[in-house]
Amino acid sequence: TRYIDNKKALLFGPFAGFSPKFLKTGSNLDLIGSVKPNNVLTMLAAGVKEMGLTKYLIQQVMLSHEKRMEELREF
């Protein structure tokens, strides 16, 4: 969230991204390692509750490099 002209605004770029790494130099297993018995239902519920966003992020992650560049040019 950012503030623009003293108004709270949520900003998005030309395409969304997702990585299981928590840090730039993290491991691809970071996300899997964060799932614990006490939070798995909460994590699944969030994904289901925001199904539109979940589907969008999956679609964006599956784009080829060429398609991402095409979307960037259109943006």
C-alpha positions as CSV (number, residue, x, y, z in Angstrom):
1,T,0.0,0.0,0.0
2,R,1.2,3.5,-0.8
3,Y,-0.2,7.0,-0.1
4,I,-0.7,9.2,-3.1
5,D,-2.1,12.7,-2.4
6,N,-2.8,11.5,1.1
7,K,-5.0,8.7,-0.2
8,K,-4.3,5.1,0.4
9,A,-3.7,3.3,-2.9
10,L,-2.7,-0.2,-3.9
11,L,-0.4,-0.3,-6.9
12,F,0.2,-3.0,-9.4
13,G,2.7,-3.3,-12.2
14,P,2.1,-4.6,-15.7
15,F,2.0,-8.2,-14.5
16,A,2.0,-10.0,-11.2
17,G,4.7,-12.4,-10.0
18,F,5.1,-15.1,-7.5
19,S,8.0,-16.9,-6.0
20,P,8.2,-19.5,-3.3
21,K,11.4,-17.7,-2.1
22,F,10.9,-15.3,0.8
23,L,14.1,-13.5,0.1
24,K,15.8,-12.7,-3.2
25,T,18.5,-15.2,-2.3
26,G,16.2,-17.6,-0.5
27,S,15.4,-21.2,-1.3
28,N,12.6,-22.5,-3.5
29,L,11.5,-24.5,-0.5
30,D,10.9,-21.4,1.7
31,L,7.1,-21.5,1.2
32,I,6.8,-25.2,1.7
33,G,8.9,-24.9,4.9
34,S,6.6,-22.3,6.2
35,V,3.5,-24.5,6.1
36,K,2.8,-25.9,9.5
37,P,-0.1,-27.9,11.0
38,N,-1.3,-24.8,12.8
39,N,-1.4,-22.6,9.7
40,V,-2.2,-24.9,6.7
41,L,-6.0,-24.4,7.0
42,T,-5.6,-20.6,7.2
43,M,-3.3,-20.6,4.1
44,L,-5.8,-22.7,2.1
45,A,-8.7,-20.6,3.2
46,A,-7.0,-17.5,2.1
47,G,-6.3,-19.0,-1.3
48,V,-10.0,-20.1,-1.7
49,K,-11.4,-16.8,-0.4
50,E,-9.3,-14.9,-3.0
51,M,-9.8,-17.4,-5.8
52,G,-9.9,-14.7,-8.4
53,L,-6.5,-13.4,-7.3
54,T,-5.2,-16.9,-7.0
55,K,-6.1,-17.8,-10.5
56,Y,-4.7,-14.6,-11.9
57,L,-1.4,-15.1,-10.1
58,I,-1.1,-18.7,-11.4
59,Q,-1.9,-17.5,-15.0
60,Q,0.8,-14.7,-14.7
61,V,3.4,-17.1,-13.3
62,M,2.8,-19.5,-16.2
63,L,3.5,-16.8,-18.9
64,S,6.5,-17.2,-21.1
65,H,9.2,-14.6,-21.0
66,E,8.1,-13.4,-24.5
67,K,4.5,-13.1,-23.3
68,R,5.6,-11.1,-20.2
69,M,7.6,-8.7,-22.4
70,E,4.5,-8.3,-24.7
71,E,2.3,-7.4,-21.7
72,L,5.0,-5.0,-20.5
73,R,5.0,-3.2,-23.9
74,E,1.2,-2.9,-23.8
75,F,1.3,-1.5,-20.3
